[in-house]
Amino acid sequence: MKRALLLAGATVAITLTSSLPAGAAQVDPDAARPATPAAIGVYAPKAKPPPLPGSAARDRAGLGTAAATQFLYAQAAQTATSGGAFAWFDVARPPLSTSDAHTLAELAVSSADGKQIVEVGWTVDRAVNNGSAEPHLFVYHWVDGQPTCYNGCGFVPRAGGGGPAGKKLTPGTVQYLTIRHAPSAWWISADGVGWLGYFPDSLWGGRFTQAGVQQWFGEVAASSATPCTDMGNGLFSSSTSATRIYNIGLWDSPATPSIVTGHTHPSYYTATRTDARSMRHGGPGAC
């Protein structure tokens, strides 16, 4: 499909290739739009996206361990070359145990080797969100396998883009989240109303301009391997009322969206593929 990009008074036609469903809003990055004040980053536990379903590494002891934190996942994934990915995410307010760090749902695009990553999603995290137990939007990225911080560490917000990163979201609503590479940056959008901002390619020395892996998942960061924290709306994915991630798609990719699902601790949290582009995920934890 073709869209017009207004830049410095000129109209330039560009072609966008995606699996975006008809009628969905999508705004092209506008480099002429002024930046808002610098983002304020917050440091808190975060793990890289989970090993892909079917990988031998997914059952290894200590999966995703960072210091004393355990990370548990339920995911959908697709290995394909792309310029990014998107999906619609149900927003929930899962109860977060006072001993655990967070419960979230996110979209992540990674380099083929899994070392360069851009993430966007919603999270319930009291440390990141000033003591709030409500869901909030977040962005995050990794460079050469090293973590950075939430909502900052090089993220450039944009005025009028539906932001800021870190804003409170309403449980029971749906967020359209997308990550897309445009010239010189990985752009992030939420709500389908505009671009929140971007991570410039310079953060990776220009080495990360194309994704090789796309993942959509729930994550719980817990103080033990038996957390008393819900994922999603607390229902296992076998329930038709469980939290959804749907209308999944890829940007600028020759591949057709076709996800596979997996979970690291199925006694507590599960993922179920409902069609080639949709899944449900969640669970009550161990309590």
N, C-alpha and C positions, 0 to 999 in steps of 0.2 A: 504494500500500500504506500501511497505517497502523501506526505504532509509538507506544509510550508513552514519554514523557520525564518522569523523576522530577526535580522541582525544588522545593526548599524544602518538602519533605513532601507535595507535591501531585502527582497524576498527570494529565498533560495529553496528550491524543491529538493527534498531528500527522500530516499526510499527506505522504509523500515520493513524488515522481514521478521515476523513473529508469528506465534500461535495465539495472539490476543483475540478473544471472542468478539463477535460483532457487537457494537454498541458500547464497549468498554472505553472509558476515557483514558487518554494517554497524552501527556504533554512533553514536547521535545525539550531537551536542555537548552537554555537560553543564556549564553555567555555574557550577554549585555545586561542581565539583571544584576543589580548590586548585591554584594554579600552582606549578610547581617554580621553583628559582632562575633568575634571568635567563639567557637564552641568551648564549653567547659567540660572536660573529661572527668570521669570517675573511675577509679581503680577498684575492682572487685573480682571475685572468682569467675573465670570463664574457661571453658574447654573448647578445643577445636571440634568441628563437626564429627560425628561418630564414624568409625570405619564403615565401609559400604556393606549393605546386606550380603551375606554369603562369604564375606572375607573371614579368613581364619583368625584375624586379629580381633574380631568383634567379641570373642568370648574369653579373651585373655584376662588374667587376674589384674585387678587395679585399673581397668579400662577408664581412661580419661582422668586419672587421678592427678590433682594439682594440690600439693601439700596434703592437708587432711581432708580435702573435699572429694567426694565421690560423684561421678556424673553418670546419669542413667538416661537412656534415649528410647524414643519410638520414632521411626523415620520413614520417609520416602526418598528415593534417590534416582538419578539418571546420570550415566556417564556419556557425555557427548561434548563435542566442541561447540561453543556458543559465545555470544556476546552478552550473556546474562540470562536471567530467569525471572518469573513472576508467579503469583498465585493469590487467591482469595483466602484469608485466614479468619476463622471464627475467633473472636476475642472472648476469653473467659476470665473469671476471678478465682483461680484455684487456691484453696487454703494453703498457706505456707507455714510449715512448722517453725517455731522460734529457733530451733537448732539448725535449720537448713538455710542455704544462701539464696536460692531462687528456683522458680519454676517458670518456663518460657516456651514460646513457639517461635520458630524463625525460618527464614530463607537464607541459605548460604551458597555462594558461588566460589569455587576454588580452582586453582591451577591443577593441572593433571597430576602433579606430584603431591598435592595437598598442603603445600607450604605457604601459598599466598591465598588469602581468603578475605572476602567481604561479606558481612552479615547484616541483616535487618530483621526485626521482629518485635514481639511484645513480651514483656517480662514483669513478673511480680518479684521484686527484690527490694527489701527495705534499705539495704546499704546504698544501693545505686539511686533510689528514689526518695531520699530524705525521710525514711521511716514509713513511707506509704506501703500499704498492702494491696493497693489497687494496680491493675495492669498499666504499664507505661510503654511507649514506643522506645526502641533503642537501635543504635547502629554500633558496629564493631568491625575491626579488621586485624589481620595477622600479616606479619612480614617475615619471610624466611622461617616460618614455623614459630615465631615468637609473638606472644600476646601483646596487646597495647592497652587501650582503655575504652570504656563506654562513652559514646556520644562526643568524642573529641580526638585528641592525639593525631591531628592532621585533617580531621573532617572539616569541610568548609560548608557552612550552612548558607542557604539562599533565601533572600527576602521573598515573602509571598508564596512560599512553597508548601504550605500546609504543615509546617513544623511548629515548634522546634523538635529535634530529636530529644527524647526524654519526656515528651508531653504525656499527660494522663489520657487513657483511652476508656471507652465505656463498655463494660461487659455486656455481652449479648449482641454487639454490633459485629460488622465484618470489615476487615481492613484489606484493601488491595495493595500488596507490597511488591515492589519490583526493584531489581538491581540491573543496570544496563551500562555497558561500556560505550561511551561516546568519545570523540577525539580528546585524548589527554586525561581522562578521568573515568572512574566508576561512579555513576549517578544513582541516587536512591530516591524512590518516591513512595508515598503512602497516601491512602484515601483516593487515589486516582485524580487528584486535583492539582498536582504540581510536584516539582522536584524539591525534596527537603534540602539537598546539597550533594556534595560529592567528596570522594577520596581521590586526590590527584595521582596520576601515574608516577609522579616523582617520589612518592612514598616507597615505591618498589624499584626505583631507578629505571623506570620504563620497561621492566621485565615482565609485568603482569598486565596484559591487555586482552587476554582471551581466557575463558573458563574451559576447564576440561571435565569438571564434576559439578553437578547441581544437587542440592539437598534441601528438603523441607521436613522439619522435625520438631518434636517436643523434647525438652531437656530439663532434668531436675538436678540441681547441684545440692548435695546433701552432706551431712556430717557423718553418715554411715551408709552402708550398702543396703540398709533396710529403712528407708526414709518414711516419715509420717507426713508427707507432702503430696498433694494431688498434682496430676498433670492434666492439662486441659480442663474439662468440666468434671473430672473425677470419674468418668465412666470409661470402662474398657472399650476398645475400638469395635468390639463385636456388637455393641449397642448401636442402633440406628440413630440414637440421640447424642452420640459421642461427638466431640469437637472435630470439625472438618478443616481440611486444607484442600481446596478444589480449584478447578479451572487452571491447573498448573500448565505452564508453558515456558518456552525457551525463546530468547531473542537471537536473531541473526544466526540461525543454525540450520544446517541441512537436515538435522535429525527431527523425527516426529516425536512429540512428547509421549513417553511410555515409561512409567515409573515402576520401580520394585520397592517393596517395603520390608522392614525388619525392626527388631527390638532387642535391646541388650538384656533386659530383666523382665521377661514376659509374665512373671508372677505378680508384678507391680504395675507395669505399663505396657501397652501394646499398640501396634499399628496395623491397619487393615486397608488393603487396596480395594477401592470400590469401582474404579474403572481406570483406564490408561492415564487419566489426568487428575484423579482425585483419590483422597484417602481420609480415614478417620484415625484419631490417635487419642490416647489418654489412659487414665487409670487412677486408683485410689492410693497407690503406694502400699506400704506394708502394715498400715494401721487401720 
